[in-house]
Amino acid sequence: MEGWQRAFVLHGRPWSETSLLLDLFTEEQGRIRVIAKGARSRRSHLKGTLQPFTPLLVRWGGRGEVKTLRSAEAVSLALPLTGIALYSGLYINELLSRVLEQETRYSALFFDYLHCIQNLAGATGSPEPALRQFELALLSCLGYGVDFLHCAGSGAQVDDTMTYRYREEKGFIASLVIDNTSFTGRQLKALASREFPDADTLRAAKRFTRIALKPYLGGKPLKSRELFRQFLPKRSPLTPDGGSEH
C-alpha cells in the first residue's frame, strides 16, 4: 500500500529481538497485521508511538497475510484513558481483534471506534453508554440485522409495556415468558435508537449485546475481562465491558 491511512493499534506483542507484531485497525482496509521491524530497538523513532489509543498515519507493504510497516506517525497524543475507561478501551480493542475479518473495509465502524474512545477519554461517569453504542454499531457492520421496532410474529410495532422474547435469526416475538432473552418494547426502542436514558435500558442493552456477540466470540473468554478482575478489588462490581460481572 503506497498511501497513508489513518489507523489505531489494537494489540501488539514482541516479535524477534527488536520488532513488534501489531494488529492495526485502519480506515480503508479494516484490521491488518503488520510487523514493525526494529520498533523495539533503542534508536527506533517508533518507540513509544505504536501504542493503543494513539491516532496514527501509517503506510505498509507486502502481499502476504502479515504486512511490513513502512512508516508510522502519531497524529496527536494518545487519548487519555485511565482506570475503568482504560479497561473498557482494551475490551473494545479485543472485540475488534477477535471478530473483524482481516483486510475488510469498515470505514463507518472506524469512526464509531474513534467516537467511542473519545467518549471514554472524556467520560466523567459510567462508560456503559459508549460501550453499548459501539457494540451495536459493530453488530450492524458485521451484518447482524434485527428489527427492534416490530414484532417478528405479527409485524405490529412494539408496545412499550409488552414483553418480547428474542429468537435468533427471527427477531423479537411477543411473549408472556420472562427470562434472559425477554425485553420490553421500551427497551427495544432504546436499542433501536442506541440511546439509553436510564439503568433499565442500559442493562437490557448489555444483555442483548452479550447474546448477539456470543456466536462471534465463541467459547474463548475475553482476556480483557480477566485482566480487569486481576487489577481491581474483588468487591468491585465492574468488568471491562463496563457493567456488572454477571
C-alpha positions in Angstrom: 0.0 0.0 0.0 1.5 3.3 -1.1 -0.6 5.9 0.5 -1.1 6.9 4.1 -4.0 5.7 6.2 -5.5 6.6 9.5 -5.1 3.8 12.0 -5.1 2.7 15.6 -3.1 -0.1 17.2 -5.5 -2.7 18.6 -2.8 -5.1 20.0 0.9 -5.6 19.9 3.4 -8.1 21.0 7.2 -8.6 20.7 8.4 -10.2 17.5 12.0 -11.4 17.2 14.6 -9.4 19.2 13.7 -5.8 18.2 10.4 -5.9 16.3 6.7 -5.8 17.0 3.8 -7.8 15.6 0.8 -5.4 15.5 -2.9 -5.7 14.8 -4.0 -2.3 13.3 -7.5 -1.0 12.7 -7.3 1.1 9.6 -9.8 3.4 8.0 -9.8 1.9 4.5 -8.7 -1.7 4.9 -10.0 -2.6 8.3 -7.9 -4.9 10.5 -4.5 -5.7 9.2 -1.5 -7.4 10.8 2.0 -5.9 10.3 5.5 -6.4 11.5 7.2 -3.2 12.7 10.8 -4.0 12.2 13.2 -2.6 14.8 10.4 -0.8 16.6 11.7 -2.0 20.0 15.3 -1.0 19.4 16.7 1.9 21.4 17.3 4.0 18.3 13.8 3.5 16.7 11.8 6.6 16.2 8.7 4.4 16.5 9.4 3.6 20.1 6.5 4.9 22.1 4.5 5.7 19.0 2.9 2.4 18.3 0.6 2.3 21.3 -3.2 1.7 21.6 -5.4 4.7 21.5 -2.8 6.9 19.7 -4.2 8.3 16.4 -1.8 7.3 13.7 -1.0 7.8 10.0 0.6 4.6 8.6 2.0 3.0 5.5 2.8 -0.7 4.9 3.8 -3.1 2.2 3.8 -6.7 1.3 1.3 -9.2 -0.2 1.1 -11.9 2.4 -1.2 -12.1 5.4 1.3 -10.3 7.5 2.5 -7.0 6.0 5.6 -4.9 6.8 5.1 -1.5 8.3 6.9 1.1 6.2 6.1 4.3 8.2 4.0 5.5 11.1 3.4 8.9 12.5 1.4 9.9 15.5 -1.3 12.5 14.6 -1.7 13.5 18.2 -1.0 12.3 21.7 -2.7 9.1 22.9 -6.3 9.6 24.1 -6.1 9.8 27.9 -7.7 6.6 29.1 -7.3 5.7 32.7 -8.9 3.4 35.3 -12.1 1.8 34.1 -12.1 3.8 30.9 -8.7 2.2 30.0 -10.0 -1.3 30.6 -13.1 -0.5 28.7 -10.9 0.6 25.8 -8.9 -2.6 26.0 -12.2 -4.5 25.8 -13.2 -2.7 22.7 -9.8 -3.4 21.1 -10.0 -7.1 21.9 -13.5 -7.3 20.4 -12.3 -5.9 17.1 -9.2 -8.2 17.1 -11.5 -11.2 17.7 -14.4 -10.6 15.4 -13.2 -8.5 12.4 -12.0 -10.3 9.3 -8.6 -9.2 8.1 -8.4 -6.7 5.2 -12.1 -6.0 5.1 -13.2 -2.4 4.9 -15.2 -1.0 7.9 -14.8 2.7 7.3 -18.0 3.7 9.2 -17.0 1.5 12.1 -13.6 3.2 12.2 -15.3 6.4 13.1 -17.6 4.7 15.5 -14.5 3.4 17.2 -12.9 6.8 17.3 -16.1 8.3 18.7 -16.2 5.6 21.3 -12.7 6.0 22.7 -13.1 9.8 22.6 -16.2 9.4 24.8 -14.4 7.0 27.1 -11.5 9.5 27.4 -13.9 12.3 28.3 -16.3 10.4 30.4 -16.9 11.5 34.0 -19.5 8.8 34.7 -20.1 5.3 33.6 -18.5 4.1 30.3 -21.5 1.8 29.6 -23.5 4.0 27.2 -20.4 4.4 24.9 -19.7 0.7 25.0 -23.2 -0.4 24.3 -23.5 2.1 21.4 -20.2 0.8 19.9 -21.2 -2.9 20.3 -24.5 -2.2 18.4 -22.6 -0.4 15.7 -20.2 -3.3 15.5 -23.0 -5.8 15.2 -24.6 -3.7 12.4 -21.3 -3.7 10.5 -21.0 -7.5 10.8 -24.3 -7.8 9.1 -26.3 -8.7 12.2 -29.7 -7.4 11.2 -32.5 -7.4 13.6 -35.7 -5.3 13.7 -36.1 -3.9 17.2 -39.3 -1.9 16.4 -41.6 -4.6 15.1 -42.9 -7.9 16.4 -41.4 -10.7 14.3 -44.6 -12.7 14.7 -47.3 -10.2 13.8 -45.4 -7.4 12.2 -47.0 -4.9 14.6 -45.0 -2.1 16.1 -43.6 -2.9 19.6 -45.6 -1.6 22.5 -43.6 -0.1 25.4 -45.3 -2.2 28.1 -45.4 -5.5 26.3 -42.7 -8.2 26.6 -40.9 -9.7 23.6 -38.7 -12.7 23.5 -35.7 -12.8 21.3 -35.3 -15.7 18.9 -32.1 -16.0 16.9 -32.5 -15.4 13.2 -36.1 -14.5 13.7 -36.3 -11.4 15.9 -38.5 -10.4 18.8 -41.8 -12.1 19.3 -44.5 -11.1 21.8 -44.4 -13.5 24.7 -45.6 -13.9 28.3 -42.4 -15.7 29.2 -39.9 -13.5 31.0 -36.3 -14.7 31.0 -32.8 -13.6 30.0 -34.0 -13.3 26.3 -37.0 -11.2 27.1 -37.2 -7.4 26.6 -39.9 -4.8 26.9 -41.0 -2.7 24.0 -39.5 0.3 25.7 -36.1 -1.4 26.0 -36.2 -2.4 22.3 -36.9 1.2 21.2 -33.8 2.2 23.2 -31.8 -0.4 21.4 -33.1 0.8 18.0 -32.1 4.4 18.8 -28.9 3.5 20.6 -29.9 5.9 23.4 -30.1 4.6 27.0 -31.8 7.1 29.3 -31.7 5.0 32.5 -30.2 2.0 34.2 -33.0 -0.3 33.0 -32.3 0.3 29.3 -28.6 0.1 29.8 -28.9 -3.3 31.5 -31.2 -4.5 28.7 -28.7 -3.3 26.1 -25.9 -5.2 27.8 -28.0 -8.4 27.9 -28.8 -8.1 24.2 -25.2 -7.4 23.0 -23.8 -10.3 25.1 -26.4 -12.6 23.5 -25.7 -11.2 20.0 -21.9 -11.2 20.2 -21.6 -14.7 21.7 -21.6 -16.5 18.3 -18.8 -14.3 17.1 -16.6 -14.7 20.2 -17.2 -18.5 20.6 -16.3 -20.1 23.9 -12.9 -18.4 24.3 -13.0 -15.9 27.2 -12.0 -12.3 26.7 -8.6 -11.6 28.2 -9.5 -8.0 28.9 -12.2 -9.2 31.4 -9.7 -11.4 33.2 -7.1 -8.7 33.3 -9.7 -6.3 34.8 -10.6 -8.7 37.5 -6.9 -9.2 38.5 -6.2 -5.5 38.9 -9.4 -4.2 40.6 -10.5 -5.2 44.1 -12.7 -8.2 44.2 -15.5 -6.2 45.8 -15.8 -4.1 42.6 -19.0 -5.0 40.7 -17.5 -3.7 37.4 -16.0 -5.6 34.5 -14.1 -4.4 31.5 -17.2 -4.1 29.3 -18.4 -1.5 31.8 -21.0 -3.4 33.8 -21.6 -6.0 36.5 -19.8 -9.3 36.3 -22.9 -11.4 35.9 
